[in-house]
């Protein structure tokens, strides 16, 4: 799973020539949107709907490509963005400059974990709990897919929960 950067593509082809490459869903849809002006707006609206249908098609495309593997690399992209914004200031550094930045970064994150440990129990405010209950009683249960005995897939058009909180 990666974006379309040529260095990653080249390295993957060289090191793992038999591997299937899956472009991150976010980066794929972003690239499609960059080219939407090549078709009429009405035609783009239909293409856009079909692209989103592909994501949930359970074919060898996105969500169904590999069991229990997400269709996006948002976690690593988020981490990369933090490193660029807070430590490298979006500059490409030589290894001799980058390693001290990494040492500082890891020290900062370790200190942050001491004062802000991971939560082991989520607290849910009553408004959210009530909104979740109402949503669960109103959704068409026939539209929910139980996938490979592991988890449920709920259509996003029905999955919006709002709260007054």
N, C-alpha and C positions, 0 to 999 in steps of 0.2 A: 504494500500500500504506500503510495507516494504521490507527490504532485508531478507535474510534467517537466521538471527541471532536467536538462539534458545530461548533466553529470550523473545523476542518480540512474537515469535510463541507460546510459553507457556502461556504468559500473555493473548494473544488474545483468545486462546482456553479456558482459565479459565474464563475471564471476559465476552467475547462475543462468547460463544460456537456455536451459530447459524450463525455467520457472515462468509461470504466468504472471504478468504485470497487471495490476489493477490500479487505475488512477483514482485518487481520493475523490469521493462524490462531490465534495464542495468545489474542488479545483476543476473537475469535469464540467459541472454546471456553470461555473464562472466562465470557463472558456467558451461554452456554448452561447452564453448571454453576450459575450463580447462580439459575437458574430451575428446577433439577431437582426441587425439592420440589413442583412443580405436578403431577407424575405419580407413580405408584407406583414403588417402587424397582426392581422387576423390569422395568417398562416403561422406566424411565430407563436400565437396563443395556443394553437392546436399542437404544434411541435413541443412546446413547453409542457403541456399536459401529458403528452406521450413519453417525454423524457422522465417525468416523475412516475409514470406507470411502470417504466422499466426498472426503476430503483426497487420497487416492491414486487417484481415479477417472479422472484424465486428461481429464475433461470441462472445461468452461470454469469450473471452480470454483476449485481451489487449485493443486495442484502442476502441473497442465496448463494453467493459465490463460495464462501467457506463457512461451515457451521461454527457459530459462536464467535465469529470475527466481524468487527464493525466495518461499515462501508466508508468510514472516514478516518483520517488520522488527526482529528481535532486535538486530541491530547498532546501529541508531539508538536503540532503547529502552535498550540497555546504556549507550551514551554519554550519553543523557539522564539516566539514573539517576546516573551518576558526577558529572555537572555539578550535579545537585540535592544529592547527598550531600556533595560536597567543596567546592563553590564558592558556590552560592546558598542552601544549607541549607534547601531546599524553599520558599523565599520567592519571591514574584513581585516582581521588582525593576523599577524605572523604568529606562529606557534609560541615563540618566546614571549609574546605579549598576551596571548590568549590564555596560557596556562595559569598565570597569576590571577587573571580575571575569574577563571573557573574556581580556583582555590577560594577567592573572596566570595563568590556566589555560593559555593557549598557551605562555607562558614555562616553566611547570612541565613541560608535556608535551615541549617541545623539550629541556629539560635531561634529562628522563628518557630520551629517545631517544639522547642522547649517551652515557649510561652503560649503557643497556640496548637495544642495537640489535636490529632484527628478525633472527630466525634465518633463515639461508639453507639450512640443512641440519638436518633433524629427526633427533634421535638416538633410537633405539628400543632399549629394553633387551631382552635375550634372552628374558625371560619373556613380554613382550608380543608379540614376534615369533613365538614358539612358539604362543601362544594364537591369534594371527591365522592361522597356518598350519593349526592344528587346526580352527578355525572354517571356513576356506575349503575344507577337505577334507570337512567334514560337511554343508555347506549343500546343499539341493536346487537344483541349477543351473537347473532348469526354472522356478523361481519368481523368478529374477532377470530384470528387464526391461532391455533395451538401448534407451535412449530417444533417439530422433532422431539416432542415430549419435554422440552427444556424451558420454553418461555412463550409468551403471547405476543402477537403482533396486532396492534389496534390501528385501524385506519386513521390517518392524521386528520381527515376532515371531521371526524367525530371525537377527536381526542383533546380538544381544547377545554381546559378547566379555567374558570375565572373565579376570583375571590375578591371580597371587599377589603381584604387585608392589604 
